Amino acid sequence: MAAPTDPATGRYCGRFAPSPTGPLHLGSLLAAVASFLQARTRGGAWRLRIEDLDPPRAVAGAADAILRTLEAFGLHWDGEVRYQSGRGDAYAQAVERLRRTGHVYPCACSRREIADSARAGIEGAVYPGTCRAGVAAGRTARALRVRTDTAAITVVDGIQGPVTLDLAREVGDFVVRRADGPYAYQLAVVVDDAEDGVTEVVRGADLLYSTHRQIHLQRLLDLPSPRYRHIPVLTDRDGRKLSKSGGDAAVDPRNPVPTLWRALDLLGQSPPPELHRAPVGELWGWAREHWRIDAVPRVRSLLLTG
């Protein structure tokens, strides 16, 4: 299948978008390596975005540490780093457009109220539509939700295959601006991907079901949809996904080659054993020459051992 390109530029564009909740661990590095190689082997751009929408979750110094680690591993991005915390005006414009077209409405429900009255969906409680017809008298709107419809959305993922989700049934109307003020991840990523001209998103399979919400917003905002490829996430023996906020061990930027070799191996690329001690530039040279996205395991998770 031909690589997706931006109709305006004719160029492939990928991106990596970590949140600054801690240092990069091996699972994050896996997504960075896969998206980087997918872009570079297609002569495309690779952009870096720091998803710092949620200040209480951000760890002081984490964003700078992530940038230093990427550079140490030879993962050099194009253009300036985009920080979502400075993008409020762009997100406000998108919300206003949704408001003008009647696709969003205020919601006064608390998380506890939703949990008490909702049924379980694909990723937690399904919003029951309590405020769809208007906020009840005496209540104060807390958030903004986007309306979903009954049409199922199918994502033809480049690794996981076709995945269909009925948003109304499995998610419900979802938040685009939170009760405490920040814009929601689903909205921000859609606006930023469009502005950056991203043509393909390569990321972890833990975000697979976010894709349907993002496509829904892209359609409502008349924005292009990138192609999506979701690589398997790394889990421990208890089935828990590795995470920065969970305190999983950070990769060591002082000795990148063994970890980079392991990442390529986990991605199904089978790097030669002799490259385990090669200079980082030599390992990247081999990786660029031999990168095959179709060799990435077609599973949603991989058990990390050792």
Secondary structure by P-SEA (a helix, b strand, c coil): ccccccccccbbbbbccccccccccaaaaaaaaaaaaaaaaacbbbbbbbccccccccccaaaaaaaaaaaaaccccccccccccccaaaaaaaaaaaaaaccbbbbcccaaaaaaccccccccccccccccccccccccccbbbbbbccbbbbbbcccccbbbbcccccccccccccccccccaaaaaaaaaaaacccbbbbccccccaaaaaaaaaaaacccccbbbbcbbbbcccccccccccccccccccccaaaaaaaaaaaccccccccccccaaaaaaaaaacccccccccccbbbbcc
